[in-house]
C-alpha cells in the first residue's frame, strides 16, 4: 500500500542484516501461505507515473534523476503504484502478489535520503467481503507470527464518512480541516466548526459522532446504525458486519477493533481500511485497505485490496516488545581436517552441501574467530572422524553416517 509517514532511522548495518536474514523470510513465508507469489518492480520509475496518479507519495519526498535522454525518473518511492500499473497492462499478471523491495524517500524531518524496506501484498480482481476479511486475517496472523505481547487490527470503511462529506457544503480546504479534526478526535473544535455551516442538526450530530465510533465491533455497528442517514451508509455498516463474521471464522476476532474515525487517505481508499498496532508503538506498523479505483488511472477497472509495512519499523517495534528474530547463523557445520584427510574431508563437505547444509572446510592448523556453527564442528584426521556438538562427541566413518548424525541434531534427538 502507499505509505506517507516518516519513520525513525535504522539502527545501522547490523539491523539491516537482521532484517534481511531473519525478519523478511518470516514475512515472505506468511504471504506465501495465503497463495501469493513474489513480484518485483524496477528501482527507477517514471516521474509522471507518480505525479499523475491520485493518492501517491508527495512530490517533495521523491528522489529525482534525469536519464541520458532527458527523461525525469524517480528512485522507487512506493511499490503499489507500479504493481497496479503492471496488473492493469498485463492480462497474464498474477492476481495475488507480494513484494519485498527497498523504497527511497527524502525525509523533510531529517533533511536526508532514506532507504527503507517495504513488504506487502496486493490482490487484484476480487471484490468480496471474504476477500476483505482474508487480507485483515493475514495481517493479524503476520503480527501473531512476530509474537508481539499485544497487537490490534483497527478497521474502518471509507464509504461511511464519504457519504456524510457528500452532504456537507465544504470547500476543499474545509474538507481537509474537518478530516484532520476527526482523525485526531478533536471534539473541542468539531462542534464550533459545524455550527458555522448551513446544515441541519441531524447531520451535524452524525458528523460529531464519527470520532466516538471506536471500540468493540458490535457496539460500533449499533451506534453507527443509529446515525446512518441513508441506505448507502446502512449498507456500509452491513458490509462491515459481514466482514466481522468472516473474521470470527478465521479465529482473529479478539484482535479486531472498529474505528470509523479512521479516515486517512480518503481520496485513495474506496472501501474497508485497516491498520495494525502493537504494544509500545504509537504509530501503525502496517496499513492497508481496498482501493478499487487505482487501476482506472491506467485505463482498466479492476478491484484491488492490499496492505504493507515498512519492515525497518517492524524490527524497531520488535526490539521494544515481542520476540526479535534471531540472526541466522551463516554456518551450520565446520569441518577441520589434517593433511592426510584432505580428500575425504572435501568430499564429505560436498555431500553435505548437496543435502542443503551450510558448510565450511578448514585445515586443522587454521584458527577462526567465527561464531560456533549451529550443528557442530567436525574433526577429520588419520586416526578418527568426530562430530562435536556441545558436550556430545559422535564418531563416524562415512559422509552418509555424518549426514545421519546431523539430521538427528537438526531434529533435536
Legacy VTK file of the C-alpha trace (Angstrom):
# vtk DataFile Version 3.0
C-alpha trace
ASCII
DATASET POLYDATA
POINTS 413 float
0.000 0.000 0.000
1.026 3.616 -0.335
2.769 4.998 2.750
3.049 8.627 3.845
4.527 8.576 7.333
8.110 9.384 8.186
9.866 6.981 10.495
12.964 6.765 12.583
16.411 5.951 11.291
17.508 2.345 11.031
19.818 1.078 13.719
22.634 0.578 11.245
24.247 -2.226 9.337
23.557 -4.925 11.954
19.847 -4.066 11.950
19.771 -4.336 8.155
21.416 -7.756 8.317
18.890 -8.917 10.896
16.124 -7.543 8.705
17.352 -9.294 5.568
18.360 -12.605 7.094
15.647 -13.205 9.678
12.594 -10.940 9.529
11.995 -10.789 5.771
11.942 -14.581 5.237
9.331 -14.806 8.003
7.158 -12.160 6.304
7.531 -13.850 2.927
6.542 -17.206 4.370
3.304 -15.792 5.781
2.449 -14.176 2.432
3.022 -17.477 0.635
0.701 -19.372 2.996
-2.173 -17.339 1.532
-1.301 -18.185 -2.072
0.674 -15.059 -3.003
3.666 -15.105 -5.348
6.630 -12.758 -5.229
6.884 -9.905 -7.710
9.277 -7.001 -8.220
9.479 -3.601 -9.885
12.320 -1.503 -11.256
14.218 0.759 -8.871
13.869 3.564 -11.440
10.331 4.678 -12.277
8.841 7.374 -14.497
8.260 10.565 -12.566
4.913 11.007 -14.345
3.728 7.643 -13.007
3.577 9.089 -9.508
2.606 12.678 -10.257
-0.353 11.696 -12.444
-1.893 9.197 -10.012
-4.222 10.327 -7.234
-3.177 9.310 -3.740
0.509 8.762 -4.334
3.659 9.863 -2.494
4.084 13.662 -2.071
6.360 15.149 -4.723
8.710 16.668 -2.159
9.521 13.194 -0.823
10.648 11.773 -4.186
14.302 11.446 -5.194
14.546 12.549 -8.831
17.140 11.920 -11.512
17.421 12.500 -15.257
18.421 9.816 -17.763
20.627 10.499 -20.827
17.568 11.179 -22.998
16.407 13.916 -20.630
13.505 11.943 -19.151
12.805 12.599 -15.466
12.912 9.458 -13.331
12.472 8.817 -9.625
14.003 6.214 -7.389
11.049 4.000 -6.487
9.235 5.833 -3.628
6.487 3.207 -3.335
5.791 -0.279 -4.683
1.993 -0.421 -5.007
1.683 2.078 -7.875
3.981 0.245 -10.350
2.492 -3.129 -9.374
-1.003 -1.781 -10.063
0.201 -0.467 -13.414
1.607 -3.903 -14.291
-1.677 -5.561 -13.316
-3.661 -3.133 -15.467
-1.432 -3.558 -18.522
-0.987 -7.337 -18.431
-3.722 -9.960 -18.607
-1.148 -12.561 -17.513
-0.308 -10.786 -14.268
-0.900 -12.991 -11.219
-3.802 -11.668 -9.159
-2.197 -12.361 -5.789
1.245 -10.818 -5.487
3.607 -9.945 -2.664
6.715 -7.819 -2.701
9.755 -7.107 -0.542
11.622 -4.163 -2.020
13.520 -1.080 -0.966
11.896 2.320 -1.411
13.645 5.668 -1.421
12.391 8.889 0.115
13.539 12.378 1.017
12.894 12.977 4.709
11.954 16.580 5.438
12.395 15.942 9.166
15.973 14.728 8.833
16.901 16.589 5.647
18.403 13.433 4.175
17.694 10.463 1.928
16.097 7.340 3.392
16.238 3.792 2.093
13.556 1.616 3.676
12.400 -1.922 3.020
8.723 -2.185 2.183
6.905 -5.526 2.337
3.292 -6.183 1.459
0.632 -7.872 -0.637
-1.671 -6.769 -3.434
-4.749 -8.712 -4.534
-6.429 -7.793 -7.846
-9.762 -8.809 -9.316
-11.578 -9.872 -6.144
-14.211 -7.634 -4.537
-15.964 -9.599 -1.806
-16.401 -9.413 1.949
-14.491 -12.693 2.171
-11.548 -11.110 0.343
-11.591 -8.109 2.696
-11.599 -10.411 5.718
-8.840 -12.594 4.298
-6.423 -9.661 3.968
-7.224 -8.493 7.510
-6.771 -12.037 8.837
-3.415 -12.308 7.069
-2.298 -9.047 8.705
-3.362 -10.377 12.113
-1.556 -13.669 11.516
1.569 -11.781 10.491
1.658 -9.828 13.763
0.971 -13.040 15.634
3.943 -14.675 13.883
6.171 -11.939 15.313
4.973 -12.735 18.870
4.151 -9.211 19.996
2.756 -9.232 23.529
-0.277 -7.309 22.260
-1.484 -6.348 18.806
-4.664 -4.921 17.357
-6.092 -4.529 13.871
-8.159 -1.331 13.669
-10.815 -1.436 10.924
-12.811 1.319 9.240
-14.589 1.939 5.937
-14.005 4.864 3.590
-17.605 4.847 2.368
-19.270 5.710 5.682
-17.662 9.111 6.190
-17.655 9.891 2.465
-21.456 9.709 2.491
-21.519 12.366 5.213
-18.989 14.518 3.376
-21.155 14.480 0.255
-23.922 16.158 2.259
-21.710 18.914 3.693
-21.251 22.240 1.843
-17.454 22.316 2.232
-14.619 23.769 0.213
-11.560 21.539 -0.364
-9.731 23.430 2.392
-12.612 22.979 4.833
-12.780 19.280 3.965
-9.117 18.877 4.896
-9.710 20.760 8.151
-12.629 18.565 9.141
-10.809 15.352 8.249
-7.831 16.390 10.368
-10.077 17.173 13.347
-11.898 13.850 13.085
-8.682 11.878 12.606
-7.214 13.456 15.767
-10.602 13.125 17.557
-10.564 16.849 18.306
-14.110 17.144 19.671
-13.482 20.642 21.050
-13.132 22.103 17.547
-15.503 19.906 15.542
-18.718 21.268 17.060
-17.966 25.013 16.533
-16.682 24.203 13.020
-20.005 22.566 12.126
-22.058 25.326 13.792
-20.853 27.744 11.111
-22.240 25.581 8.315
-25.798 25.759 6.942
-26.698 22.158 7.874
-29.460 20.597 9.953
-28.878 19.298 13.465
-29.243 15.618 12.486
-26.361 15.866 10.012
-24.212 17.828 12.466
-24.768 15.260 15.219
-23.889 12.422 12.838
-20.561 14.079 11.979
-19.845 14.839 15.645
-20.380 11.162 16.494
-17.827 9.812 13.989
-14.750 10.192 16.267
-16.557 8.289 19.035
-17.344 5.283 16.859
-14.433 3.314 18.269
-14.205 0.080 20.220
-15.857 -3.331 20.199
-17.117 -4.006 16.678
-20.638 -4.980 17.744
-21.054 -1.769 19.763
-19.679 0.403 16.952
-22.020 -1.222 14.448
-25.025 -0.469 16.679
-24.037 3.178 17.210
-23.223 3.682 13.522
-26.600 2.281 12.517
-28.282 4.842 14.765
-26.697 7.777 12.908
-26.950 6.390 9.365
-28.744 8.942 7.212
-29.278 6.940 4.050
-29.274 3.457 2.562
-25.642 3.742 1.404
-24.407 4.346 4.960
-26.513 1.477 6.256
-25.125 -0.787 3.536
-21.586 0.100 4.620
-22.416 -0.961 8.169
-23.922 -4.186 6.866
-20.731 -4.836 4.864
-18.543 -4.360 7.944
-20.770 -6.695 9.918
-20.340 -9.382 7.265
-16.553 -8.908 7.291
-16.639 -9.308 11.076
-18.490 -12.621 10.755
-15.786 -13.951 8.409
-13.029 -12.741 10.773
-14.648 -14.766 13.547
-14.335 -17.836 11.330
-10.635 -17.040 10.870
-10.212 -17.002 14.637
-8.878 -13.423 14.823
-11.955 -11.686 16.260
-10.216 -10.903 19.562
-7.523 -8.860 17.798
-10.003 -6.595 15.975
-11.499 -3.225 16.901
-13.570 -0.847 14.764
-12.820 2.870 14.404
-14.980 4.740 11.880
-12.934 7.838 12.687
-10.026 6.233 10.816
-10.448 8.249 7.623
-6.945 8.986 6.349
-6.203 8.975 2.606
-9.880 9.199 1.661
-9.053 10.013 -1.973
-7.161 6.737 -2.286
-9.260 4.163 -0.458
-12.705 3.129 -1.638
-13.792 0.533 0.915
-12.506 -1.189 4.021
-9.449 0.408 5.679
-7.295 -1.216 8.356
-4.148 -0.588 10.365
-2.087 -2.778 12.679
-0.835 -1.576 16.073
1.437 -3.255 18.607
2.335 -2.575 22.232
4.942 0.140 22.697
4.402 1.833 19.310
2.052 4.777 18.829
2.150 4.609 15.020
0.705 1.765 12.948
3.197 -0.915 11.975
1.145 -1.942 8.940
-1.695 -0.399 6.964
-3.918 -1.264 4.076
-7.357 -1.269 2.561
-9.432 -1.524 -0.577
-8.556 0.767 -3.487
-10.816 -0.273 -6.357
-10.246 2.860 -8.453
-6.445 2.899 -8.688
-6.111 0.816 -11.860
-8.739 3.016 -13.572
-5.999 5.645 -13.744
-4.143 3.219 -16.018
-7.181 2.638 -18.220
-8.512 -0.580 -16.699
-11.092 -1.059 -13.980
-10.026 -3.746 -11.529
-10.936 -4.323 -7.888
-7.917 -4.276 -5.588
-7.003 -4.569 -1.940
-3.698 -4.862 -0.136
-1.620 -3.993 2.879
2.014 -3.380 3.611
4.558 -2.327 6.158
7.986 -0.804 6.469
9.971 -3.797 7.682
12.505 -1.444 9.304
9.796 -0.086 11.609
8.548 -3.583 12.402
12.038 -4.508 13.532
12.195 -1.425 15.774
8.836 -2.378 17.291
10.079 -5.916 17.905
13.064 -4.589 19.813
10.646 -2.786 22.176
8.104 -5.574 22.512
7.869 -9.098 21.229
10.440 -11.647 20.104
13.055 -10.132 17.779
14.078 -12.696 15.166
17.478 -14.222 15.767
20.272 -13.572 13.332
20.613 -16.549 11.053
23.905 -18.364 11.556
25.865 -18.372 8.316
27.491 -21.757 9.031
25.870 -24.984 10.208
28.916 -27.261 10.075
32.655 -26.586 10.193
34.941 -29.411 9.062
38.558 -29.330 10.274
40.949 -31.786 8.602
44.630 -32.749 8.671
46.907 -33.152 5.647
46.137 -36.873 5.279
42.329 -36.354 5.299
42.002 -33.585 2.735
40.286 -35.629 0.024
37.913 -37.358 2.436
37.002 -34.069 4.178
36.338 -32.103 0.982
34.285 -34.944 -0.487
32.290 -35.138 2.751
31.672 -31.384 2.640
30.425 -31.714 -0.925
27.956 -34.397 0.119
26.610 -32.234 2.962
26.302 -29.214 0.679
24.346 -31.303 -1.818
21.996 -32.078 1.075
21.461 -28.334 1.553
23.669 -27.744 4.579
25.919 -24.689 5.013
29.448 -25.986 5.427
32.955 -24.546 5.651
36.186 -26.541 5.499
39.392 -25.526 7.265
42.821 -27.126 7.801
43.315 -28.262 11.384
46.056 -25.672 11.887
43.672 -22.876 10.950
42.303 -20.736 13.782
38.992 -18.972 13.386
37.062 -16.472 15.497
33.764 -17.194 13.781
30.542 -17.826 15.693
30.162 -21.537 16.561
28.311 -23.448 13.820
24.717 -24.238 14.695
25.034 -28.018 14.224
28.582 -28.531 15.392
32.208 -28.920 14.319
33.731 -31.939 12.636
37.267 -33.160 13.171
38.666 -35.415 10.428
42.132 -36.853 10.954
44.046 -40.000 10.084
43.020 -41.633 13.364
39.335 -40.794 13.678
36.400 -38.661 12.494
34.276 -36.979 15.161
31.222 -34.689 15.211
31.357 -32.359 18.216
28.166 -30.634 19.340
28.183 -29.151 22.822
29.205 -31.916 25.189
28.332 -34.630 22.676
31.013 -36.385 20.622
29.930 -38.848 17.929
32.307 -40.806 15.739
31.533 -41.631 12.110
33.259 -43.312 9.163
31.476 -42.160 6.018
29.810 -38.991 4.743
26.423 -40.743 4.922
26.955 -41.561 8.592
27.842 -37.926 9.301
24.764 -36.756 7.387
22.577 -39.021 9.538
24.126 -37.659 12.740
23.490 -34.095 11.588
19.871 -34.949 10.778
19.478 -36.133 14.379
20.960 -32.848 15.605
18.508 -30.856 13.493
15.596 -32.835 14.940
16.925 -32.317 18.449
17.308 -36.045 19.134
LINES 1 414
413 0 1 2 3 4 5 6 7 8 9 10 11 12 13 14 15 16 17 18 19 20 21 22 23 24 25 26 27 28 29 30 31 32 33 34 35 36 37 38 39 40 41 42 43 44 45 46 47 48 49 50 51 52 53 54 55 56 57 58 59 60 61 62 63 64 65 66 67 68 69 70 71 72 73 74 75 76 77 78 79 80 81 82 83 84 85 86 87 88 89 90 91 92 93 94 95 96 97 98 99 100 101 102 103 104 105 106 107 108 109 110 111 112 113 114 115 116 117 118 119 120 121 122 123 124 125 126 127 128 129 130 131 132 133 134 135 136 137 138 139 140 141 142 143 144 145 146 147 148 149 150 151 152 153 154 155 156 157 158 159 160 161 162 163 164 165 166 167 168 169 170 171 172 173 174 175 176 177 178 179 180 181 182 183 184 185 186 187 188 189 190 191 192 193 194 195 196 197 198 199 200 201 202 203 204 205 206 207 208 209 210 211 212 213 214 215 216 217 218 219 220 221 222 223 224 225 226 227 228 229 230 231 232 233 234 235 236 237 238 239 240 241 242 243 244 245 246 247 248 249 250 251 252 253 254 255 256 257 258 259 260 261 262 263 264 265 266 267 268 269 270 271 272 273 274 275 276 277 278 279 280 281 282 283 284 285 286 287 288 289 290 291 292 293 294 295 296 297 298 299 300 301 302 303 304 305 306 307 308 309 310 311 312 313 314 315 316 317 318 319 320 321 322 323 324 325 326 327 328 329 330 331 332 333 334 335 336 337 338 339 340 341 342 343 344 345 346 347 348 349 350 351 352 353 354 355 356 357 358 359 360 361 362 363 364 365 366 367 368 369 370 371 372 373 374 375 376 377 378 379 380 381 382 383 384 385 386 387 388 389 390 391 392 393 394 395 396 397 398 399 400 401 402 403 404 405 406 407 408 409 410 411 412
